[in-house]
C-alpha cells in the first residue's frame, strides 16, 4: 500500500516524511559521503574523490541506496527499472585506477543512469520498457555506452520511460511502461514527468545519480528536463551516435545529457560526442566535435549576445509559463544580451502532419533493422511486437493501445513518394524556420518556453500537453538546450535556447550565463 499522498507544491504527507527521515538516518549510518551525490555536480564529486572524501564506490553505494529508499519505497518514483549488478565492482576498479595515478577524465567514477532504450552488453536488460524485449540483454554496448565506460563512468542502472519512447499510442501517458509502471514527478507525485525520457528526468532530479542520459525524437529530452528542473541538451542529429539505441527515426533521433547543471551537460556531451562508422549520420559531425565543451562556459557569456524571442505558437497556453518567460527575457537583458522581440520560428505548425508521416515510415524501417540484430527475445519485427502486445494486452495495454504502431506497420518502404515528399518538406521548412530567423536578425540563438508546468497524470485520457517549443529543433535536427527558468506553483518550468546545426558550444555558453545569473534550480523535497 502506498503511504504517500499526492504531492502539492512539493509537500510530503506527514507519515511519508517520518518514514523517509528514518530511512535517511539509516542510510547515513551505513554509507559514506552522501553529500557527494545529493545535488552534487560532476566537478564537486571529482574534488571530493581527489581529496579522499569520497570514492567511486561510495558514490555508487549512495546512489544505489537512494534508489532503494526513494524509488523502490518511500515516494516510489518508479524512475529506475533496474540497477547494474556489476556497478560496485566497476567502481572499485576505477578507484584502483585513481590510486595508481590514472584518472580518465571528468566522468571517472561518476554514477550515470541510462534510459532503457540504450543497449548495454552486460547483465541488464534493454527493453524500451516493453515486456517483448525482456529475457536476454542486448548483445553489446551502444556506441555512447562504450564512450561513457572509456571515460570512466559507472553505469549504475536503466531508467523507466514512456514505453517504446512514446511512439506506440496517440493516447499514452508519458512515463508509463509495462515493465516499470508509471514514473512519478518528484516535485508532485500526482503530476506527470513528461516525455519519454521521464525516468531519467525524475531520477536525476532526485539525485539517484550525478548525471543521466536521455533520448529525443521530439521533446523527449527537453520536456522531462523542464518538468524536473534540469538542464537537458538535445544535440544536433549526428553529433552523438545512435547505434545500439532502440530507434524511432533516423531523421530526428539523438541521445543527450540530462543533468542538474549546464557544466555537467557539457562534461557529458564531451564524453559521448563523436563519429561512429555504424551511424552514417555522424559523418557530418567531422570537424564539428569539440575537444571539451566545458571550454565554452563563461559566466558573462550573454554580454553582447543577440537573442531572439519566439512567441507565436509557443506562448499563450499557460499564464504561469508566460509569467516566468517574461521574467526570463528581462533577466537575459540584465545579463547583457541584446533582445530581438519577437523573432518567431518560421512555418511552425505547417509541417506537423509531415513530421508524423516521416516518423511512422522510419519507425517501421529502423525498428525492424534493430530487432533483426537482437537475440533471445520473442520479437524480430514491428509486426511481431504488435502481435505480442495483443497477446499480452492485459499487461501491455491496460490503459492505452497501439494505434501508432499499427499505422507504422501499414507504411511501405522508404522509397515511397509519400515518405520522400514528407521528409523533404518537413526538414526544409523546419531548418529555414530557424536559419532564416537567425540570419535576418543576426541572432546567436532563439529562446522560447520549453513547455507548461507538469499536468496531472491521467491514464484514462492520456497526456494533457498544453504547448511546447521542441518541434522546430527536433524536425530540423538542430540543437536545443533547456534550463530552469523558475517555479510555477512549486513546479519547475524551463526555457529553451535553440540554434543552428553544430552550435552546441554557443548554446552552452548562453545557457550557462543565464543559469549562473539566475540560479533557478530547486531540488524536490524528497529527503
Secondary structure, DSSP 8 states (H G I E B T S, - for coil): -------BTTB--HHHHHHHHHHHHHHHHHSS-GGGTTT--HHHHHHHHHTTS--HHHHHHHHHHHIIIIIISTT----EEEE-TTHHHHHHHHHHHHHTT---STTTT-EEEEETTB--SSSS---TT-GGG-SS--SS--HHHHHHHHTT-EEEEEE--SGGGGTS-TT--TTEETTTEE---TT-TTB---STTHHHHHHHHTTSSSEEEEEESSSTTHHHHHHTT-EEEE--BTTB--TTB--S-TTT-EEEEEESSHHHHHHHHHHHB---TT-GGGGGGTTT--S-GGGG--TTTTTT-EEEE--TTTSSS-HHHHHHHHHHHHHHHHTT-EEEE----TTTTTTHHHHHHHHHHHHHHHHHHHHTT--SSS-SSHHHHHHHHHHTHHHH-SS---HHHHHHHT---TTSHHHHHHHHHHHHHHHHHHHHHHHHHT-SEEEEE-B-S--B--TTT------BS-HHHHHHT--EEEEEEEEETTEEEEEEEE-STT-HHHHHHHHHHHHHHH------S--
